[in-house]
């Protein structure tokens, strides 16, 4: 359950309207790295969190704060768009081609679609996309994604802050920058707490680590002639997982598998030279039979202890 407080988290008043800047400002609302993304990312992580207590509460608290940030941004957006564009603006544009070129930087959807308000889009009018968010249910990978999201959001906010001299806008964005600075640290410290609380052993995601290819986990491959990448810690230090040394090697095939594809289904009309023999027509019966064959193979592997 959520409750709404009328007061904003921080003041969102520009010194004056600026429709051209408002078009850029939209990126902070509904862009890939905008506040809608972190808001939805944290809320879904929190709703899906299976660790009651400080972890779930922390995620929900920041998700709720991000709702407040979206509200601040949309209020600022409406105030930046105050009075623009209207009939007077349209007449001025018709009489002045140079002014028309300048005003061409406005986002017309602010006038046509939202009536002078913010929209859930980026600065080009592309709708916000739920595919932007990460909510895996694994707190380590989610927290790492959150550090990146906050860093990207902060960088974008900083760039947009440099595009205006409006003191009111800058004051609000200074607050947002500070929150992004804090939130990056919050997620990094959260990862440290996952280690301290025994949820993970290292800062590296290690699911199925018991049967991964151990040798491949210690090699930096270089495919560039004269590359100096092998001088970095990623090639000269020791693994953060098991302490074994890293090494650099030239990128090369580790198999004789040339990736030849199987013969295609004749009914798919794929260009084919017959090198793999005749293809098998695909149908529902064939799919069921193949699935049954896969199950039998898994059972045999389980009995023999073979893992792939």
C-alpha positions as CSV (number, residue, x, y, z in Angstrom):
1,X,0.0,0.0,0.0
2,X,1.2,3.5,-0.8
3,X,0.2,6.9,0.6
4,X,0.7,10.2,-1.1
5,X,2.0,13.4,0.6
6,X,1.2,16.6,-1.3
7,X,4.5,18.2,-0.6
8,X,7.3,17.2,-3.1
9,X,10.5,15.7,-1.7
10,X,12.4,18.8,-3.0
11,X,11.4,22.1,-4.7
12,X,10.8,21.9,-8.4
13,X,10.4,25.5,-9.6
14,X,12.4,26.8,-12.6
15,X,13.1,30.6,-12.7
16,X,11.2,30.8,-16.0
17,X,9.6,28.5,-18.6
18,X,11.8,27.0,-21.3
19,X,10.1,24.7,-23.7
20,X,13.3,23.9,-25.6
21,X,15.1,22.8,-22.5
22,X,11.9,20.8,-21.5
23,X,12.4,18.7,-24.6
24,X,15.8,17.6,-23.3
25,X,14.5,17.3,-19.8
26,X,12.2,14.6,-20.9
27,X,15.1,12.2,-21.0
28,X,15.3,12.3,-17.2
29,X,11.7,11.2,-16.9
30,X,11.3,8.4,-19.4
31,X,14.7,7.7,-21.0
32,X,16.4,4.4,-20.7
33,X,18.4,5.7,-17.7
34,X,15.7,8.1,-16.4
35,X,13.9,8.0,-13.1
36,X,11.0,5.9,-14.4
37,X,13.5,3.1,-15.0
38,X,15.1,3.1,-11.5
39,X,11.6,3.5,-10.0
40,X,10.2,0.5,-11.7
41,X,13.4,-1.5,-11.3
42,X,13.5,-1.1,-7.6
43,X,9.8,-1.6,-7.1
44,X,9.8,-4.9,-8.9
45,X,12.9,-6.0,-7.1
46,X,11.3,-5.2,-3.8
47,X,8.0,-6.8,-4.6
48,X,9.9,-10.0,-5.7
49,X,12.3,-10.0,-2.8
50,X,12.2,-13.2,-0.7
51,X,14.3,-11.9,2.2
52,X,12.0,-10.1,4.7
53,X,13.6,-7.5,6.9
54,X,16.3,-5.0,6.1
55,X,16.9,-6.0,2.5
56,X,13.3,-6.0,1.3
57,X,12.6,-2.8,3.3
58,X,15.6,-1.1,1.9
59,X,14.7,-1.9,-1.7
60,X,11.1,-0.8,-1.1
61,X,12.2,2.4,0.6
62,X,14.4,3.5,-2.3
63,X,11.7,2.4,-4.8
64,X,9.2,4.6,-3.0
65,X,11.7,7.5,-3.0
66,X,12.1,7.1,-6.8
67,X,8.4,7.6,-7.2
68,X,8.9,10.9,-5.5
69,X,11.7,11.8,-7.9
70,X,9.4,11.1,-10.9
71,X,6.8,13.3,-9.4
72,X,9.4,16.1,-8.9
73,X,10.5,15.8,-12.5
74,X,7.0,15.8,-13.9
75,X,6.1,19.0,-11.9
76,X,9.3,20.7,-13.1
77,X,8.5,19.6,-16.7
78,X,5.0,21.2,-16.6
79,X,6.5,24.4,-15.2
80,X,9.1,24.5,-17.9
81,X,6.3,24.1,-20.5
82,X,4.1,26.8,-19.0
83,X,2.6,28.9,-21.8
84,X,4.3,27.1,-24.7
85,X,3.5,26.6,-27.4
86,X,0.3,28.5,-28.0
87,X,-1.5,30.4,-30.8
88,X,0.7,33.4,-30.3
89,X,3.8,31.3,-30.7
90,X,2.4,29.8,-33.9
91,X,1.8,33.2,-35.4
92,X,5.3,34.3,-34.5
93,X,6.8,31.3,-36.2
94,X,4.8,31.8,-39.3
95,X,6.2,35.4,-39.6
96,X,9.8,34.5,-38.7
97,X,11.6,31.5,-40.4
98,X,14.6,32.0,-38.1
99,X,12.4,31.7,-35.0
100,X,10.7,28.7,-36.5
101,X,14.1,26.9,-36.8
102,X,14.8,27.6,-33.2
103,X,11.5,26.5,-31.9
104,X,11.9,23.3,-34.0
105,X,13.8,22.0,-31.0
106,X,10.6,21.7,-29.0
107,X,8.9,18.4,-28.5
108,X,5.6,18.8,-30.3
109,X,4.0,16.0,-28.2
110,X,4.1,18.3,-25.2
111,X,1.5,20.5,-27.0
112,X,-0.3,17.8,-28.9
113,X,-0.5,14.8,-26.6
114,X,0.1,15.9,-23.0
115,X,-1.3,19.4,-22.9
116,X,1.9,21.0,-21.6
117,X,2.8,18.2,-19.2
118,X,5.4,15.5,-18.9
119,X,5.1,12.2,-20.8
120,X,6.5,8.7,-20.1
121,X,8.9,9.0,-23.0
122,X,12.5,9.9,-23.7
123,X,13.6,13.2,-25.2
124,X,12.8,12.0,-28.7
125,X,9.3,10.9,-27.8
126,X,10.1,7.1,-27.7
127,X,7.8,5.5,-25.0
128,X,9.4,4.2,-21.9
129,X,10.1,0.5,-22.1
130,X,9.7,-2.1,-19.4
131,X,12.6,-3.9,-21.0
132,X,14.9,-1.3,-19.4
133,X,14.5,-2.7,-15.9
134,X,16.4,-5.6,-14.2
135,X,14.7,-7.6,-11.5
136,X,16.1,-11.1,-11.4
137,X,15.3,-12.2,-7.9
138,X,19.1,-12.6,-7.2
139,X,20.1,-9.7,-4.9
140,X,23.8,-9.7,-6.0
141,X,23.1,-9.3,-9.7
142,X,20.2,-6.9,-9.0
143,X,22.4,-4.7,-6.7
144,X,25.1,-4.6,-9.3
145,X,22.6,-3.6,-12.0
146,X,21.4,-0.9,-9.6
147,X,24.9,0.6,-9.2
148,X,25.1,0.9,-12.9
149,X,21.6,2.4,-13.2
150,X,22.4,5.0,-10.6
151,X,25.7,5.8,-12.3
152,X,24.1,6.2,-15.7
153,X,21.3,8.3,-14.3
154,X,23.7,10.5,-12.5
155,X,25.8,11.0,-15.6
156,X,22.8,11.9,-17.7
157,X,21.5,14.3,-15.0
158,X,24.9,16.0,-14.8
159,X,25.0,16.5,-18.6
160,X,21.5,17.9,-18.7
161,X,22.3,20.2,-15.8
162,X,25.1,21.7,-17.9
163,X,22.6,22.6,-20.6
164,X,20.7,25.3,-18.5
165,X,21.6,28.3,-16.5
166,X,18.2,28.3,-14.7
167,X,19.0,28.4,-10.9
168,X,15.7,26.7,-10.0
169,X,16.4,23.7,-12.3
170,X,20.0,23.5,-11.2
171,X,19.0,23.5,-7.5
172,X,16.7,20.5,-8.0
173,X,19.2,18.6,-10.1
174,X,21.9,19.2,-7.5
175,X,19.6,17.4,-5.1
176,X,19.1,14.6,-7.6
177,X,22.8,14.3,-8.2
178,X,23.5,13.9,-4.5
179,X,20.9,11.2,-4.2
180,X,22.4,9.3,-7.1
181,X,25.8,9.6,-5.4
182,X,24.4,8.2,-2.2
183,X,22.4,5.4,-3.9
184,X,25.5,4.1,-5.7
185,X,27.2,3.7,-2.3
186,X,24.0,2.1,-0.9
187,X,24.0,-0.7,-3.4
188,X,27.7,-1.3,-3.1
189,X,27.4,-1.5,0.7
190,X,24.4,-3.8,0.2
191,X,26.6,-6.2,-1.7
192,X,29.1,-6.2,1.1
193,X,26.3,-6.9,3.6
194,X,25.2,-9.9,1.4
195,X,28.7,-11.3,2.0
196,X,28.7,-10.4,5.7
197,X,25.3,-12.1,6.2
198,X,26.4,-15.3,4.4
199,X,24.2,-15.0,1.3
200,X,27.2,-15.0,-1.0
201,X,30.9,-15.8,-0.7
202,X,32.3,-13.3,-3.1
203,X,31.1,-10.3,-5.1
204,X,31.1,-12.5,-8.2
205,X,27.9,-14.3,-9.3
206,X,28.8,-18.0,-8.9
207,X,25.7,-20.1,-9.6
208,X,26.8,-23.6,-10.8
209,X,30.3,-22.6,-10.0
210,X,31.0,-26.2,-9.0
211,X,31.0,-27.5,-12.5
212,X,32.0,-24.5,-14.6
213,X,35.1,-24.8,-16.8
214,X,37.7,-23.7,-14.1
215,X,40.5,-23.1,-16.6
216,X,38.4,-20.7,-18.7
217,X,37.6,-18.7,-15.6
218,X,41.2,-17.6,-15.3
219,X,42.1,-16.4,-18.8
220,X,42.0,-13.1,-20.5
221,X,41.8,-13.6,-24.3
222,X,43.3,-11.0,-26.6
223,X,42.4,-10.8,-30.3
224,X,44.3,-7.6,-31.1
225,X,47.8,-7.6,-32.6
226,X,50.2,-5.9,-30.2
227,X,47.6,-5.6,-27.5
228,X,48.8,-4.3,-24.2
229,X,45.6,-5.4,-22.4
230,X,47.6,-8.3,-20.8
231,X,49.3,-5.6,-18.6
232,X,46.1,-5.1,-16.6
233,X,45.1,-6.6,-13.3
234,X,42.5,-8.7,-15.2
235,X,45.4,-10.6,-16.7
236,X,48.1,-10.4,-13.9
237,X,46.2,-10.5,-10.6
238,X,44.6,-13.4,-8.8
239,X,41.0,-14.5,-9.1
240,X,38.6,-12.9,-6.7
241,X,36.8,-16.3,-6.4
242,X,39.6,-18.8,-5.7
243,X,42.8,-16.8,-5.5
244,X,44.4,-18.6,-8.5
245,X,46.4,-16.5,-10.9
246,X,45.0,-14.9,-14.1
247,X,46.9,-15.1,-17.4
248,X,46.7,-13.7,-20.9
249,X,46.4,-15.8,-24.0
250,X,45.9,-15.2,-27.7
251,X,42.2,-15.7,-28.8
252,X,42.1,-18.9,-30.8
253,X,39.8,-21.9,-31.4
254,X,39.6,-24.4,-28.6
255,X,37.7,-26.9,-30.7
256,X,37.4,-28.4,-34.2
257,X,33.7,-27.7,-34.2
258,X,33.0,-25.4,-37.3
259,X,29.4,-24.7,-36.4
260,X,27.9,-26.6,-39.3
261,X,24.1,-26.3,-39.0
262,X,21.8,-29.4,-39.2
263,X,19.7,-30.0,-42.4
264,X,16.7,-27.7,-42.5
265,X,13.0,-28.6,-42.4
266,X,12.1,-28.9,-46.2
267,X,8.9,-27.0,-45.5
268,X,10.8,-23.9,-44.3
269,X,12.3,-23.5,-47.8
270,X,15.8,-22.6,-46.6
271,X,18.6,-22.4,-49.2
272,X,20.5,-25.6,-48.6
273,X,23.2,-27.6,-50.6
274,X,22.5,-31.0,-49.0
275,X,25.8,-31.2,-47.1
276,X,24.0,-32.6,-44.0
277,X,21.7,-35.0,-45.9
278,X,17.9,-34.6,-46.1
279,X,16.2,-32.5,-43.5
280,X,13.4,-33.8,-41.3
281,X,9.9,-32.2,-41.7
282,X,9.0,-30.5,-38.4
283,X,5.7,-31.1,-36.8
284,X,4.1,-31.3,-33.3
285,X,4.7,-35.0,-33.2
286,X,8.4,-34.6,-34.0
287,X,8.7,-31.9,-31.3
288,X,7.2,-34.2,-28.6
289,X,9.4,-37.1,-29.7
290,X,12.5,-34.9,-29.5
291,X,11.5,-33.7,-26.0
292,X,11.0,-37.3,-24.9
293,X,14.5,-38.1,-26.2
294,X,16.0,-35.2,-24.3
295,X,14.3,-36.4,-21.1
296,X,15.8,-39.9,-21.6
297,X,19.2,-38.4,-22.1
298,X,18.9,-36.4,-18.9
299,X,17.9,-39.5,-16.9
300,X,20.9,-41.3,-18.3
301,X,23.2,-38.4,-17.4
302,X,21.8,-38.3,-13.9
303,X,22.5,-42.1,-13.4
304,X,26.0,-41.9,-14.8
305,X,26.8,-38.6,-13.0
306,X,27.6,-36.9,-16.3
307,X,26.9,-33.1,-16.4
308,X,26.9,-30.7,-19.4
